[in-house]
């Protein structure tokens, strides 16, 4: 027995709603979207999410084509962040994003200086997430509401230039033997930490 994700064709007559995509109504909606967005066009979903986005941005340095960027994008969509910012190389592996980048605003910055200037112009505090001396445990940190969480490469972590651009660096307290956790996982924990402090119920 085959298992199909989503829903099949919508029974006729179709609802009179400009947000709905005629092709999805006719063929079914197999996308990985929540029920309230079934049969909506991608553009309509983005427009609705834009009305509800949190004042949180997420950024990652991409000097070595980090394969975790897709996971970070997917997490940012799950928490409806205002945007994802890629610093460095423009290209990144979209497979891990599971098409969620279609519902997000993804911006490229050539270098840390350009990213930092953008953040300051928008009144955002840059909060680095890394395990470095002096980092504040994220569990005790008073996360600013207007913020961008900045992550480094898997392995080397944040560059010295990125650390210099932050207003604070936080670390996720760990209790096992491994020194660090995957940056994709860390991004989800850090975003959820912000949500616990600031998210408004929809």
Secondary structure as UniProt FT lines:
FT   TURN            18..19
FT   HELIX           22..27
FT   HELIX           35..37
FT   TURN            38..39
FT   HELIX           42..52
FT   STRAND          54..62
FT   TURN            67..68
FT   HELIX           69..78
FT   TURN            79..80
FT   STRAND          81..88
FT   HELIX           95..97
FT   TURN            98..99
FT   HELIX           100..103
FT   STRAND          106..109
FT   HELIX           112..121
FT   TURN            122..123
FT   STRAND          125..129
FT   TURN            133..134
FT   STRAND          136..137
FT   TURN            138..140
FT   STRAND          147..151
FT   TURN            154..156
FT   HELIX           160..165
FT   STRAND          168..171
FT   HELIX           183..198
//
